[in-house]
Amino acid sequence: MRQLLPLLAILLASPGQAQDAAEFDAKLADVAVTYTERIEAATAELNATRTRIAEEKVPQLNALRAAEDRILRLRAEMDRQRIIAGNLGANLARREQEAEAQRLNISFLATAAAEGLTTWGNTAGSLGLGEQAARIAELRSRLDPANAMPDITAAAETAEHVFARVQAALGGQAHPGTAVSAEAREISNGNFILLGPETLFVGDDGTTFGTVRTRDEGETPLVHEVPGWDAASASALLAGEVAEVPLDVAGGKALQLRQSQGDWIDHINKGGVVGYVILGMGAFALLTAIIKLIDLRKLSVDSPIAAQSLLDHVTDQGEAGSEPLLKKLHATSRDLFATGLRHFAKPKEVIEEHLYAFILRERLQHERWLPMLAVIAAASPLLGLLGTVVGMVKTFTLITVFGTGNAGKLSSGISEALVTTELGLSVAIPALVLHGFLSYRTQKDLSLLERYAVEFVAASEDHKTTAQ
């Protein structure tokens, strides 16, 4: 821009300076040459810059493509690793399920093996164990459910022992020994016979025989009598002959059930004081029912057909000649009509009062004690419920003290608590039925008496009207 200023100054010069045109052209040519050179230099510099940019762009593009390829490879690797991780998680879950199933199987086997040892001990007791007692105690400790993982080897060994015992028991084995009679509490010498799930004892005296259960307080077994098994069959079995033998396939549970049931006195004793109160109310209800049945038998009322003949006679002939008809009636009907005939000549109101008084006497006589039956029928279930609540409170007290580890004792306490409810319903239901029956019969007979009284007054009035 600065080089153009002299040129502009020349162009703006006055005409008097035309003589300097040659000088101006020369300078203009110099300026054109100068700017031409500069443009060429700038163009060359631009081309060099473009060439350098082009040369530097190719490595950058290659590096960019390499980076993009690496990113794609890393993404593919990441997806593959994610799939592998998912497969590993699924495999891990499946392995955990398989491991849990194996643990359950091992626990089941251990439990079954422990039950086998228990059944063996319950059926054979100290019989047939001998030198194996220590071995069985060791297996039982290894099969303790408190262990985190039961010993599968111990379960297998237990299964082998139990299987060997079952094989021996199926074939029948006899061992000499001593047992105590559960009924007579006498010690007897004899032989123990291992037969199937049972261990039987046959005494040398021939009077003690039955199934064997180990006592909790000692090693000497108890012999319980088996219904239907006699001495001849026991002796034949001991001699190896063919004999009928009753077996408890429940592994002693049937015998325990029979022993736990007891007789009816033991069952009543489970109800405690409340049970005795309920039974006392039941006895009173029974006595009341007997008395009311006797009263009902005394309240003998004829049917309307039987009483109609006397009413027709009163309508036609009055009180005269009614004695033969009165004798044919039952006691209560006869007394009712006799009362009316004694006052036959009196006014209607007087006859009605005498008959009404007779009916009131009969009602008081025959409705007595009936409300007591209703009270007993209503109170007995409530007393039973009271006994059950008291028993449940005691059961929960035991749970508080001893915990819930022994379900058998808890269920036994609950069943004993329910005995009072059973007794209450056993008293309430018959009492309610008897009250309904006696009330119905009493009201029916008293209603018939009221009907006969009204019909007698009407018949007497008809006779008097006709006679006038």
Secondary structure, DSSP 8 states (H G I E B T S, - for coil): -TTHHHHHHHHTS-GGGGGGHHHHHHHHHHHHHHHHHHHHHHHHHHHHHHHHHHHHHHHHHHHHHHHHHHHHHHHHHHHHHHHHHHHHHHHHHHHHHHHHHHHHHHHHHHHHHHHHHHHHHHHHTTTTTGGGHHHHHHHHHHT-TTSSS--HHHHHHHHHHHHHHHHHHHH-EEEEEEEEETTT--EEEEEEEEETTEEEEEETTSS-EEEEEE-TT-SSEEEE--TT--HHHHHHHHTT--------TTTTHHHHHHHHH--HHHHHHTTHHHHHHHHHHHHHHHHHHHHHHHHHHH-----HHHHHHHHHHHHHHTTTT-HHHHHTS-HHHHHHHHHHHHTTTS-HHHHHHHHHHHHHHHHHHHSTTHHHHHHHHHHHHHHHHHHHHHHHHHHHHHHHHH-SS-HHHHHHHHHHHTHHHHHHHHHHHHHHHHHHHHHHHHHHHHHHHHHHHHHHHHHHHHHHHHH-
